[in-house]
């Protein structure tokens, strides 16, 4: 059956309106919406007919918002999430809308390795002010590829569990790492976008974001934005650097002259890896970089060596 959208109150929509030039007409529409829909969170107050009428008014309001104030860059939010994580992602979406997206109305793309439920689609679509799309990840993009020696992979997982390595025994975690490294930007729903902002279930946004980071990347020719850089767990990437050096030796044409070797190695010649890495749980980036020939060749090389499943890339 129909369930009203889970804002704490219709007044949660006010920040979405007072940013606009066409304030009077939108406030009038909002007033009509508030007057005829008085439900609280997760409630179904009022008759189904009244609720449906109010919901239709909300959809009209959202359409006006999107028409008058689309995002300025070719960008989207990307959310890898499962159906059971609905409460966590609802919390994150509401904070994202309140702190940033009520001004810009960038679309959302939700991805899952299984179909989203109607309940998930209804709740998530009703707490945001913009277009939403839901996609299923192709089987070959998510699951362990056939060239992996499962006996070797299982033995390595068991050893990592015994040694207390983080995510050492998890195959699904490895699937996720491989997908985020080489496949998410190839999903059909993302082909029309250039920039993305990765959002994970349960993340919180404590401060208002008044500037548009997508436009900043675009105007300043930036490729990658991050919040945390820290040391990697060495036990999870034991062959990563050696494999990377092999790739560079075989493909020197892909190494940029202004590369960031100094960030990754404390040696002038890049002999060793200093374990510095970006924590990609929060990232804003240009998908054209991931789609480039150089990066795709690098990912394919790593994938062919099996490190995503013989180790754990955290």
C-alpha positions as CSV (number, residue, x, y, z in Angstrom):
1,X,0.0,0.0,0.0
2,X,0.9,3.7,-0.2
3,X,3.1,5.1,2.5
4,X,3.8,8.9,2.9
5,X,7.3,10.1,2.4
6,X,9.4,10.0,5.6
7,X,10.3,13.6,6.3
8,X,10.0,14.5,9.9
9,X,7.6,17.1,8.8
10,X,6.8,19.0,5.6
11,X,8.8,21.9,7.0
12,X,11.9,19.9,6.2
13,X,11.4,21.1,2.7
14,X,11.7,24.7,3.6
15,X,15.5,24.9,2.9
16,X,14.7,23.6,-0.6
17,X,12.6,26.6,-1.3
18,X,14.0,29.8,0.2
19,X,17.1,29.5,-2.1
20,X,15.0,30.1,-5.2
21,X,14.1,33.2,-7.2
22,X,10.5,32.0,-7.6
23,X,9.9,31.9,-3.9
24,X,6.3,33.2,-3.8
25,X,4.8,30.6,-6.1
26,X,6.7,27.8,-4.5
27,X,5.9,28.9,-0.9
28,X,2.2,29.0,-2.0
29,X,2.5,25.4,-3.2
30,X,4.3,24.4,0.0
31,X,1.6,26.0,2.2
32,X,-1.1,24.0,0.4
33,X,1.0,20.9,0.9
34,X,1.6,21.5,4.6
35,X,-2.1,22.4,5.3
36,X,-3.4,19.2,3.8
37,X,-0.8,16.7,5.1
38,X,-0.1,16.6,8.8
39,X,1.6,13.2,9.3
40,X,4.6,12.6,11.4
41,X,7.6,10.3,10.7
42,X,6.7,6.8,9.6
43,X,3.0,7.5,10.2
44,X,-0.1,7.2,8.0
45,X,-2.3,10.0,9.5
46,X,-5.2,11.1,7.4
47,X,-7.1,9.1,4.8
48,X,-5.3,7.4,1.9
49,X,-7.0,9.8,-0.4
50,X,-5.7,12.9,1.5
51,X,-2.2,11.3,1.7
52,X,-2.2,10.6,-2.0
53,X,-3.3,14.1,-2.8
54,X,-0.5,15.6,-0.6
55,X,2.0,13.2,-2.2
56,X,1.0,14.4,-5.6
57,X,1.5,18.0,-4.5
58,X,5.0,17.1,-3.3
59,X,5.8,15.6,-6.6
60,X,4.6,18.8,-8.3
61,X,6.8,20.8,-6.0
62,X,9.8,18.6,-6.7
63,X,9.2,19.0,-10.4
64,X,9.2,22.8,-10.1
65,X,12.4,22.7,-8.1
66,X,14.2,20.5,-10.6
67,X,13.1,22.6,-13.5
68,X,14.2,25.9,-12.1
69,X,17.4,24.8,-10.4
70,X,19.1,21.8,-11.9
71,X,22.7,21.0,-10.9
72,X,25.3,23.0,-12.7
73,X,27.6,20.1,-13.6
74,X,27.1,16.8,-15.3
75,X,27.2,14.9,-12.0
76,X,25.4,12.4,-9.7
77,X,25.5,10.8,-6.3
78,X,26.5,7.1,-6.5
79,X,25.3,4.9,-3.7
80,X,26.1,1.2,-3.3
81,X,23.6,-0.1,-0.9
82,X,21.5,-3.2,0.0
83,X,17.8,-3.3,0.8
84,X,18.3,-4.0,4.5
85,X,20.4,-0.8,4.8
86,X,17.3,1.3,4.2
87,X,17.2,3.0,7.6
88,X,20.8,3.9,7.4
89,X,20.7,5.4,3.9
90,X,17.5,7.3,4.7
91,X,19.3,9.1,7.5
92,X,22.2,9.9,5.2
93,X,20.0,11.1,2.4
94,X,18.1,13.4,4.6
95,X,21.3,15.0,5.9
96,X,22.7,15.2,2.3
97,X,19.6,17.0,1.2
98,X,19.5,19.4,4.2
99,X,23.3,20.2,4.1
100,X,23.8,20.4,0.3
101,X,21.5,19.0,-2.3
102,X,18.4,21.1,-1.5
103,X,20.3,23.9,-3.3
104,X,21.5,21.9,-6.3
105,X,19.2,18.9,-6.9
106,X,21.8,16.5,-8.3
107,X,20.4,13.1,-9.2
108,X,21.0,9.9,-7.3
109,X,22.0,6.5,-8.7
110,X,21.5,3.5,-6.3
111,X,23.3,0.3,-7.1
112,X,22.8,-3.2,-5.7
113,X,23.8,-6.8,-6.6
114,X,20.2,-7.7,-6.4
115,X,17.0,-5.9,-7.3
116,X,15.8,-3.1,-5.0
117,X,12.5,-3.7,-3.3
118,X,9.5,-1.5,-3.9
119,X,9.7,-0.3,-0.3
120,X,13.3,0.7,-0.7
121,X,12.5,2.7,-3.9
122,X,9.5,4.4,-2.3
123,X,11.2,5.6,0.8
124,X,14.5,6.7,-0.9
125,X,12.8,8.5,-3.8
126,X,10.5,10.4,-1.4
127,X,13.2,11.9,0.9
128,X,15.2,13.6,-1.9
129,X,14.5,16.6,-4.1
130,X,15.9,15.2,-7.4
131,X,15.8,12.4,-9.9
132,X,16.6,8.8,-8.7
133,X,17.5,5.7,-10.6
134,X,18.0,2.1,-9.4
135,X,20.3,-0.4,-11.0
136,X,21.3,-4.0,-10.6
137,X,25.0,-4.7,-10.9
138,X,25.8,-7.2,-13.7
139,X,26.9,-10.6,-12.5
140,X,30.4,-10.4,-14.0
141,X,31.0,-7.0,-12.4
142,X,30.4,-8.2,-8.9
143,X,31.2,-11.9,-8.4
144,X,34.6,-13.5,-8.3
145,X,35.9,-14.1,-11.9
146,X,36.5,-17.6,-13.3
147,X,40.3,-17.1,-13.6
148,X,40.7,-17.0,-9.8
149,X,42.1,-20.2,-8.2
150,X,39.4,-20.7,-5.5
151,X,41.5,-23.2,-3.6
152,X,44.4,-20.7,-3.4
153,X,42.0,-17.8,-2.6
154,X,40.3,-19.9,0.2
155,X,43.6,-20.9,1.7
156,X,44.7,-17.2,1.7
157,X,41.4,-16.1,3.3
158,X,41.7,-18.8,6.0
159,X,45.3,-17.7,6.8
160,X,44.2,-14.1,7.0
161,X,41.5,-15.0,9.4
162,X,43.9,-16.8,11.6
163,X,46.2,-13.8,11.6
164,X,43.5,-11.4,12.4
165,X,43.6,-9.4,9.1
166,X,40.7,-7.0,8.7
167,X,38.1,-8.4,6.3
168,X,40.4,-11.4,5.8
169,X,37.6,-14.0,5.4
170,X,35.1,-11.9,3.5
171,X,34.4,-12.7,-0.2
172,X,31.7,-10.1,-0.5
173,X,34.1,-7.4,0.7
174,X,36.5,-8.4,-2.0
175,X,33.7,-8.3,-4.6
176,X,32.9,-4.7,-3.4
177,X,36.5,-3.6,-3.7
178,X,36.9,-5.0,-7.2
179,X,33.6,-3.4,-8.3
180,X,34.5,0.0,-6.9
181,X,38.0,-0.2,-8.5
182,X,37.0,-1.1,-12.0
183,X,33.3,-1.4,-12.7
184,X,30.9,1.1,-11.0
185,X,31.7,3.8,-13.6
186,X,30.9,1.3,-16.4
187,X,27.3,0.8,-15.2
188,X,24.7,1.7,-17.8
189,X,23.1,4.2,-15.5
190,X,26.3,6.2,-15.0
191,X,27.3,6.5,-18.7
192,X,25.6,9.8,-19.1
193,X,27.5,11.4,-16.1
194,X,31.0,12.6,-15.8
195,X,31.4,13.5,-12.0
196,X,30.2,11.5,-9.0
197,X,30.0,11.8,-5.2
198,X,30.1,8.5,-3.4
199,X,27.7,8.2,-0.5
200,X,27.6,5.2,1.9
201,X,24.8,4.1,4.2
202,X,25.1,5.7,7.6
203,X,27.5,8.5,6.8
204,X,26.7,11.8,8.4
205,X,27.1,15.4,7.1
206,X,27.5,17.8,10.0
207,X,28.2,21.0,8.1
208,X,26.4,22.9,5.4
209,X,28.1,22.6,2.0
210,X,27.4,25.9,0.3
211,X,29.8,25.6,-2.6
212,X,29.3,23.0,-5.4
213,X,32.3,20.6,-5.4
214,X,31.4,19.3,-8.8
215,X,31.7,22.7,-10.3
216,X,35.0,23.3,-8.5
217,X,36.4,20.1,-10.0
218,X,35.1,21.2,-13.4
219,X,36.4,24.7,-13.3
220,X,39.8,23.9,-11.8
221,X,40.5,20.8,-13.9
222,X,40.6,18.6,-10.8
223,X,40.2,14.8,-11.0
224,X,39.8,13.5,-7.4
225,X,38.6,14.9,-4.1
226,X,39.0,13.1,-0.8
227,X,38.8,13.7,3.0
228,X,41.2,11.3,4.5
229,X,44.6,10.0,3.6
230,X,46.2,7.4,5.9
231,X,48.5,4.4,6.0
232,X,47.3,1.2,4.5
233,X,47.4,-2.2,6.3
234,X,50.5,-3.7,4.8
235,X,49.2,-7.2,5.3
236,X,46.3,-6.6,3.0
237,X,48.3,-5.5,0.0
238,X,51.5,-7.6,0.0
239,X,51.9,-7.8,-3.7
240,X,50.2,-4.6,-4.9
241,X,53.3,-2.4,-5.2
242,X,55.3,-5.1,-6.9
243,X,52.5,-5.7,-9.4
244,X,52.2,-1.9,-10.0
245,X,55.9,-1.7,-10.7
246,X,55.6,-4.6,-13.2
247,X,52.8,-2.8,-15.0
248,X,54.8,0.5,-15.2
249,X,57.8,-1.4,-16.6
250,X,55.7,-3.0,-19.2
251,X,53.6,0.1,-20.0
252,X,55.8,3.2,-19.5
253,X,53.7,5.2,-21.9
254,X,50.9,5.5,-19.3
255,X,53.1,7.2,-16.6
256,X,52.4,10.9,-16.5
257,X,55.3,13.3,-16.4
258,X,53.7,15.1,-13.4
259,X,52.8,11.9,-11.6
260,X,52.3,11.6,-7.8
261,X,55.1,9.1,-7.1
262,X,56.3,11.3,-4.3
263,X,53.0,10.7,-2.5
264,X,53.3,6.9,-2.8
265,X,57.0,6.3,-2.2
266,X,59.7,7.8,-0.1
267,X,62.3,6.6,-2.6
268,X,63.4,8.7,-5.5
269,X,63.0,5.8,-7.8
270,X,59.8,4.4,-6.3
271,X,61.3,1.2,-5.2
272,X,59.1,0.8,-2.1
273,X,55.5,1.8,-1.2
274,X,55.1,4.0,1.8
275,X,51.5,2.7,2.4
276,X,49.9,6.2,1.9
277,X,46.4,5.8,0.3
278,X,43.1,7.7,0.0
279,X,40.2,6.4,2.1
280,X,37.7,6.2,-0.7
281,X,34.6,5.8,1.4
282,X,34.1,9.5,0.7
283,X,35.2,10.6,-2.7
284,X,34.2,13.1,-5.4
285,X,35.8,12.5,-8.7
286,X,35.8,12.6,-12.5
287,X,34.8,9.3,-14.0
288,X,36.5,10.2,-17.3
289,X,39.8,9.5,-15.4
290,X,38.6,6.0,-14.5
291,X,37.4,5.4,-18.0
292,X,40.7,6.5,-19.5
293,X,42.8,3.9,-21.4
294,X,45.7,4.2,-18.9
295,X,43.5,3.5,-15.8
296,X,41.6,0.7,-17.5
297,X,44.8,-1.0,-18.6
298,X,46.1,-0.7,-15.0
299,X,42.9,-2.1,-13.5
300,X,42.8,-5.0,-16.0
301,X,46.4,-5.8,-15.1
302,X,45.7,-5.9,-11.4
303,X,42.6,-7.9,-12.0
304,X,44.4,-10.5,-14.1
305,X,46.9,-11.0,-11.2
306,X,44.1,-12.0,-8.8
307,X,45.2,-9.7,-5.9
308,X,41.6,-8.6,-5.3
309,X,40.8,-12.2,-4.1
310,X,44.2,-13.5,-3.0
311,X,44.7,-10.5,-0.7
312,X,42.4,-7.8,0.8
313,X,42.6,-4.3,-0.7
314,X,41.1,-2.2,2.1
